[in-house]
Amino acid sequence: MGAALPLLVLQDALRSAFFALGSPHHAFWNDLTWGVAMTALIATAYLSHNDSFAVFLGCWAIAGAIAAGVGVWQLRQRPQRRGALSWIGNHADLGRRFALEYLFARGSGYLALLSVSAIAGLSSLGAINAARVLFGPINVLFAGMVAVAVPEGVRLVKDNPEQLSPAVLRLGLFLGGGAVGLGTILYLLPASLGESLVRDSGWSQIHLLIVPTTALVAAEGFVFAQRTGLRILADARQSLRAQLVGGPLILAGAISGAFVAGATGAAWGFAIAMSLAAGLWARMFATSRNHDRPMIE
């Protein structure tokens, strides 16, 4: 991983560059290259009985490195090492705040999970994580939107600035609606099918967490939309402010819920806190939208 990670980061950066350049088809073919190469390498390892975890991890990393090389060829440019430091300096006003926001978001999230484990037990944390895993398709949708939403939003605002707020609202409704739809399907699954999904994790306990997890993921979709709007406006200050308040709020909700009702309480604590945080993010976006700010170019 240590050897491959720089190339994997390069591949991810190239994917974002293709969307920023308005060439999403290049990103599609590049990711397809990774998928095909990984499938071929894993199949070869499996058929040759070299099917250890380390080998599979290597197959994934090597395929990503191949995709990075293909991406450089697609872009027709080589990474400019000498220009990296100057680029970082030119974007330091955004980079510092976005980096701090990311670290704070990840740190508060992991601290919340560790707190739930310490208060309600490891089995409760496992049930919460298992419920989140069932919403994997929505998480994949979030991950895909990260590379697409900001460059497309910037192009939209340049053509028609008044369309930003409706577009952000539609994005939030789309992601939130997807979470509600998937949550409804999961909640109505027959117990036998639910058991086959989670194997030995205990469907009865996880089923109790489907409703609060649906609310949580739906609220996360709304937060994602508002954060994207702030990214489009290049307003790192308001985005950081929202995260500095929202992170402790979610941590407090998880801890309070775990004390009151274990895994179920923690799940509802996450959901309620995220819903409150969504309102905060919406206010920050509205504040930024009402001020004239230079957008990302």
C-alpha positions in Angstrom: 0.0 0.0 0.0 2.8 2.4 0.8 4.3 2.0 -2.6 1.0 2.1 -4.5 -0.8 4.9 -2.6 0.9 7.8 -4.5 -0.3 6.4 -7.8 -3.8 5.7 -6.4 -4.0 9.3 -5.3 -2.8 10.4 -8.7 -5.6 8.3 -10.3 -8.2 9.9 -8.1 -6.9 13.4 -9.0 -7.0 12.6 -12.7 -10.6 11.4 -12.4 -11.5 14.8 -10.8 -9.5 16.6 -13.5 -11.5 14.9 -16.3 -14.8 16.1 -14.7 -13.4 19.6 -14.2 -12.4 19.6 -17.9 -15.8 18.5 -19.0 -14.6 15.1 -20.2 -16.4 12.6 -17.9 -16.0 9.9 -20.6 -12.3 9.8 -19.9 -13.1 9.2 -16.2 -15.4 6.4 -17.1 -12.8 4.6 -19.3 -10.1 5.1 -16.7 -12.2 3.6 -13.9 -13.2 0.8 -16.3 -9.5 0.1 -16.9 -9.0 -0.2 -13.2 -11.9 -2.6 -12.9 -10.9 -4.8 -15.8 -7.3 -5.0 -14.7 -8.3 -5.8 -11.1 -10.7 -8.5 -12.2 -8.0 -10.1 -14.4 -5.3 -10.0 -11.6 -7.6 -11.3 -8.9 -8.9 -14.1 -11.2 -5.2 -15.0 -12.0 -4.3 -15.1 -8.3 -7.3 -17.1 -7.4 -6.8 -19.7 -10.1 -3.1 -20.1 -9.2 -4.2 -20.6 -5.5 -2.4 -17.4 -4.4 -5.6 -16.1 -2.8 -4.3 -14.5 0.4 -5.6 -11.1 1.6 -2.2 -9.5 0.8 -2.2 -10.8 -2.7 -5.7 -9.5 -3.4 -4.8 -6.1 -1.9 -1.8 -6.1 -4.2 -4.0 -6.8 -7.2 -6.2 -3.9 -6.3 -3.3 -1.5 -5.9 -1.5 -2.6 -9.0 -4.6 -2.2 -11.1 -5.1 1.3 -9.7 -1.5 2.1 -10.6 -2.1 0.9 -14.2 -5.2 3.1 -14.3 -3.1 6.1 -13.1 -0.6 5.5 -16.0 -3.5 5.3 -18.5 -4.9 8.5 -17.0 -1.7 10.4 -17.6 -1.8 9.2 -21.2 -5.4 10.3 -21.5 -4.7 13.7 -20.2 -1.7 14.1 -22.5 0.2 15.8 -19.6 2.7 14.7 -17.1 2.5 15.8 -13.4 4.5 19.0 -12.9 6.4 18.5 -9.7 7.9 22.0 -9.8 4.5 23.6 -10.1 3.0 21.6 -7.1 4.3 24.0 -4.4 3.3 27.1 -6.2 -0.2 25.6 -6.8 -0.6 24.8 -3.1 0.5 28.4 -2.2 -2.0 29.9 -4.6 -4.8 27.9 -3.1 -3.7 28.0 0.5 -6.7 30.1 1.6 -9.0 27.3 0.6 -6.7 24.3 1.2 -6.0 25.0 4.8 -9.6 25.4 5.8 -10.8 22.4 3.7 -8.0 20.2 5.2 -8.9 21.3 8.7 -12.6 20.7 8.0 -11.9 17.2 6.7 -9.7 16.3 9.6 -12.3 17.6 12.1 -15.1 15.7 10.4 -13.2 12.4 10.3 -11.9 12.9 13.8 -15.3 13.7 15.4 -16.9 10.8 13.5 -14.3 8.2 14.7 -14.5 9.6 18.2 -18.3 9.2 18.2 -18.0 5.6 17.1 -15.3 4.8 19.8 -17.5 6.5 22.4 -20.5 4.3 21.4 -18.3 1.2 21.7 -17.1 2.3 25.1 -20.5 3.1 26.4 -22.8 0.5 24.8 -20.3 -2.2 23.9 -18.6 -3.5 20.8 -21.6 -5.5 19.7 -23.7 -2.3 19.6 -21.1 -0.6 17.5 -21.0 -3.6 15.2 -24.8 -3.5 14.7 -24.6 0.2 13.9 -21.9 -0.3 11.3 -23.7 -3.3 9.9 -26.8 -1.2 9.3 -24.6 1.5 7.6 -23.1 -1.2 5.3 -26.6 -2.0 4.1 -26.8 1.5 2.7 -23.7 1.0 0.7 -25.4 1.9 -2.7 -26.2 5.3 -1.3 -22.6 5.7 -0.1 -21.3 4.8 -3.5 -23.7 7.5 -4.9 -22.2 10.1 -2.5 -18.7 9.1 -3.5 -19.5 9.5 -7.2 -21.1 12.9 -6.7 -18.0 14.2 -5.1 -16.1 14.4 -8.4 -19.1 15.5 -10.5 -21.1 18.0 -8.5 -18.6 20.8 -7.9 -17.3 21.3 -11.5 -20.8 20.9 -12.9 -22.2 23.3 -10.4 -19.5 25.9 -11.3 -20.4 25.6 -14.9 -24.1 26.0 -14.1 -23.6 29.1 -12.0 -21.5 30.8 -14.8 -24.4 30.3 -17.2 -27.2 31.1 -14.7 -26.3 32.1 -11.1 -29.9 32.0 -10.0 -30.1 28.3 -10.6 -27.6 27.4 -7.9 -30.0 27.3 -4.9 -32.6 25.2 -6.8 -29.9 22.8 -8.0 -28.5 22.3 -4.5 -32.0 21.7 -3.2 -32.7 19.2 -6.0 -29.4 17.4 -5.2 -30.3 17.2 -1.5 -33.8 15.8 -2.3 -32.4 13.3 -4.7 -29.8 11.9 -2.3 -32.2 12.0 0.7 -35.0 10.4 -1.4 -32.6 7.7 -2.5 -31.8 7.0 1.2 -35.5 6.9 2.1 -36.3 4.6 -0.8 -33.5 2.1 0.1 -34.4 2.3 3.8 -38.0 1.4 3.0 -36.9 -1.6 1.0 -34.6 -2.8 3.7 -37.2 -2.3 6.4 -39.8 -4.4 4.5 -37.4 -7.3 3.7 -38.5 -10.7 4.9 -36.5 -11.8 7.9 -35.1 -14.8 6.0 -33.6 -12.5 3.3 -32.4 -10.1 6.0 -30.6 -12.9 7.8 -28.9 -13.9 4.5 -27.6 -10.4 4.0 -26.0 -10.0 7.5 -25.2 -13.7 8.1 -24.3 -14.1 11.8 -24.6 -10.4 12.7 -28.2 -10.8 14.0 -30.9 -9.4 11.7 -33.4 -8.7 14.5 -31.1 -6.1 16.2 -30.0 -4.6 12.9 -33.7 -4.3 11.7 -34.4 -2.0 14.7 -31.7 0.3 13.4 -33.0 0.6 9.8 -35.4 3.5 10.5 -32.9 5.8 12.4 -30.1 4.9 9.9 -32.4 5.9 7.1 -33.0 9.2 8.7 -29.3 9.6 9.3 -28.3 8.8 5.7 -31.1 11.1 4.3 -29.8 14.0 6.5 -26.2 13.2 5.3 -27.5 13.6 1.7 -28.9 17.0 2.5 -25.6 18.0 4.3 -23.7 16.8 1.2 -25.8 19.0 -1.0 -25.2 22.1 1.1 -21.5 21.4 1.4 -21.3 21.1 -2.3 -23.0 24.5 -2.7 -20.3 26.0 -0.4 -17.6 24.3 -2.5 -19.0 25.8 -5.7 -19.0 29.2 -4.1 -15.4 28.6 -2.8 -16.5 29.6 0.7 -14.2 27.5 2.9 -14.8 29.8 5.8 -18.5 29.1 6.2 -17.9 25.4 5.4 -15.4 25.1 8.2 -17.7 27.0 10.6 -20.5 24.5 9.9 -18.2 21.5 10.5 -16.8 23.0 13.7 -20.3 23.2 15.2 -21.8 20.1 13.5 -19.0 17.7 14.6 -19.4 18.2 18.3 -23.2 18.1 17.8 -23.1 14.7 16.3 -20.6 13.5 18.9 -23.0 14.7 21.7 -26.0 13.0 20.0 -24.2 9.7 19.7 -23.0 9.7 23.3 -26.3 10.8 24.8 -28.2 8.2 22.7 -25.8 5.4 23.7 -26.2 6.2 27.4 -30.0 6.2 27.1 -30.7 3.2 24.9 -27.5 1.5 23.7 -27.3 0.8 20.0 -30.8 2.0 19.2 -30.3 5.2 21.2 -27.0 5.9 19.5 -28.5 5.4 16.1 -31.3 7.8 16.9 -28.7 10.2 18.4 -26.7 10.2 15.2 -29.9 10.8 13.1 -31.2 13.6 15.2 -27.9 15.4 15.5 -27.2 15.0 11.7 -30.7 16.5 11.0 -29.9 19.5 13.2 -26.5 19.8 11.5 -28.3 19.8 8.1 -30.2 22.9 9.2 -26.9 24.5 10.2 -25.3 23.7 6.8 -28.3 25.1 5.0 -28.0 28.4 6.9 -24.3 28.6 6.1 -25.0 28.1 2.4 -27.8 30.7 2.4 -25.5 33.2 4.1 -22.8 32.6 1.6 -25.2 32.7 -1.3 -26.4 36.1 -0.2 -22.9 37.5 -0.4 -21.1 38.1 -3.7 -18.1 35.7 -3.7 -15.7 34.6 -6.4 -16.4 31.1 -7.5 -13.8 28.4 -8.2 -12.4 28.7 -11.7 
